[in-house]
Amino acid sequence: MNVVMTARAVALMGSLETARIDRPRRLEELFDAHHQRLYRLARRLSPTRDDARDLVQETYLRAAQKLASVPAGPSSEEAWLVRVLINLCRDRWRQKAVRQRVPMPAFATPAAIPSGEAAAIARATIWRALELLSPRRRAIVIMCELEELSVASVARILGITAVTVRWHLSRGRRDLARIVGGR
């Protein structure tokens, strides 16, 4: 019995040592494999580059804290990291909404503005319109329209059904048209 206890202790210590050695390597592998994709998504979900970098950094901090929760395999890892990133975005949007509680001004429609300026105004208008969508709907619209992911991919990444993704995408498009159109 004492031999069994000693063997378990040695095995446990060995596995703890292996976990310590593999932990930095595992984080490095996650970062190398997925940071560009996460940054692109974060950039589209946040208003500035610095905010996007912060989101990606927070995502990897969460991964480091819960490394055992990150599933193995490239697509499963990516899905887990994207869900974390989107949840962090949702938290930020909620905090911002609580702090602001101020109605957005009406959107200006560019009349005869030079093309560079018109493009900047169009981007700003779309960005403000996206900010008015609910966090989940905004994430789905961005992933489908800007990231050009398929409905099935978005459903898998977010852990929801394809029907739900299509519904949010349809409603999101309708809401954006209404917001930008000023109706």
C-alpha positions in Angstrom: 0.0 0.0 0.0 2.9 2.3 0.8 4.4 1.6 -2.6 1.1 2.5 -4.3 1.0 5.8 -2.4 4.6 6.6 -3.3 4.0 5.7 -7.0 0.9 8.0 -7.1 2.9 10.8 -5.5 5.8 10.4 -8.0 3.3 10.2 -10.9 1.5 13.3 -9.6 4.7 15.2 -9.2 5.9 14.1 -12.6 2.6 15.3 -14.2 2.8 18.6 -12.4 6.4 19.1 -13.6 5.3 18.3 -17.2 2.4 20.7 -16.9 4.8 23.5 -15.8 7.2 22.8 -18.7 4.4 22.5 -21.3 2.4 25.5 -20.2 4.5 28.2 -21.7 5.0 26.1 -24.9 1.2 25.5 -25.1 0.5 29.3 -24.8 3.2 30.0 -27.4 1.6 27.5 -29.8 -1.8 29.0 -29.2 -0.5 32.5 -29.9 1.4 31.6 -33.0 -1.5 29.7 -34.5 -4.3 32.2 -33.7 -3.1 35.7 -32.9 -3.5 37.1 -36.4 -7.0 35.8 -36.8 -8.0 37.1 -33.3 -6.5 40.5 -34.0 -8.4 40.9 -37.3 -11.6 40.0 -35.5 -10.9 42.2 -32.6 -10.0 45.1 -34.9 -13.4 44.8 -36.5 -15.2 44.6 -33.2 -13.4 47.6 -31.6 -13.0 51.2 -32.6 -9.2 51.5 -32.3 -6.1 49.4 -32.8 -5.2 49.8 -29.2 -8.6 48.5 -28.1 -8.1 45.5 -30.4 -4.7 44.8 -29.1 -6.1 45.0 -25.5 -8.8 42.5 -26.4 -6.4 40.0 -27.9 -4.1 40.4 -24.9 -7.0 39.8 -22.5 -8.1 36.8 -24.5 -4.6 35.2 -24.1 -4.6 36.1 -20.4 -7.8 34.2 -20.0 -6.3 31.3 -21.9 -3.3 31.4 -19.6 -5.5 31.4 -16.6 -7.7 28.5 -17.9 -5.2 26.6 -20.0 -6.8 23.3 -19.1 -10.1 24.5 -20.5 -8.7 25.2 -23.9 -9.6 22.2 -26.1 -7.0 20.5 -28.3 -7.1 20.8 -32.1 -6.7 24.0 -34.2 -10.4 24.5 -34.9 -11.5 23.8 -31.3 -8.8 26.1 -30.0 -9.8 28.9 -32.4 -13.5 28.5 -31.5 -12.7 28.7 -27.7 -10.4 31.8 -28.2 -13.0 33.5 -30.4 -15.8 32.9 -27.9 -13.6 34.4 -25.1 -12.8 37.4 -27.3 -16.4 38.0 -28.2 -17.4 37.7 -24.5 -14.8 40.2 -23.6 -16.2 42.5 -26.3 -19.7 42.1 -25.0 -18.6 43.0 -21.5 -17.0 46.1 -22.8 -20.0 47.1 -24.8 -22.3 46.6 -21.8 -20.0 48.7 -19.6 -19.8 51.4 -22.2 -23.6 51.4 -22.7 -24.2 51.7 -18.9 -21.7 54.6 -18.7 -23.0 56.5 -21.7 -26.8 56.3 -21.7 -26.8 59.3 -24.0 -28.6 59.0 -27.4 -26.5 59.1 -30.4 -26.8 62.1 -32.7 -28.5 61.7 -36.1 -26.2 60.4 -38.8 -25.0 62.9 -41.3 -25.6 62.0 -44.9 -22.7 63.1 -47.2 -23.9 65.3 -50.0 -21.1 66.4 -52.4 -18.0 65.5 -50.3 -14.7 64.5 -51.8 -14.2 60.7 -52.1 -11.6 60.3 -49.3 -13.8 62.2 -46.9 -16.9 60.4 -48.0 -15.2 57.1 -47.4 -14.2 58.2 -43.9 -17.8 59.4 -43.2 -19.2 56.1 -44.5 -16.9 54.1 -42.2 -17.8 56.2 -39.2 -21.5 55.9 -40.0 -21.3 52.1 -40.3 -19.2 51.9 -37.2 -21.8 53.9 -35.2 -24.6 51.8 -36.7 -22.8 48.6 -35.6 -22.4 50.0 -32.1 -26.1 50.3 -31.8 -26.6 46.5 -32.5 -26.8 44.1 -29.6 -23.4 42.5 -28.8 -24.3 39.1 -30.1 -25.9 40.4 -33.3 -23.0 42.8 -33.9 -20.5 39.9 -33.5 -22.5 37.8 -36.0 -22.8 40.5 -38.6 -19.1 41.3 -38.3 -18.1 37.6 -38.6 -20.4 36.9 -41.5 -20.1 40.2 -43.5 -16.6 41.5 -42.7 -14.7 38.3 -41.8 -16.7 36.4 -44.5 -17.2 33.3 -42.4 -19.9 30.9 -43.3 -23.0 30.7 -41.2 -22.0 27.1 -40.2 -18.5 28.4 -39.1 -20.0 31.2 -37.0 -22.5 28.8 -35.5 -19.7 26.4 -34.6 -17.5 29.1 -33.2 -20.2 30.7 -31.1 -21.7 27.4 -30.0 -25.2 28.2 -31.4 -27.3 26.8 -34.2 -27.0 27.9 -37.8 -30.7 28.9 -37.7 -29.9 31.3 -34.8 -27.0 32.8 -36.7 -29.1 33.3 -39.8 -31.8 34.9 -37.7 -29.4 37.4 -36.1 -27.7 38.1 -39.4 -31.1 38.9 -41.0 -32.2 41.1 -38.1 -28.8 42.7 -38.0 -28.9 43.6 -41.7 -32.4 45.0 -41.3 -31.4 47.0 -38.2 -28.3 48.4 -40.0 -30.4 49.5 -43.0 -32.9 51.1 -40.7 -30.2 52.9 -38.7 -28.2 54.1 -41.6 -31.4 55.0 -43.6 -32.5 57.2 -40.6 -35.9 55.5 -40.4 
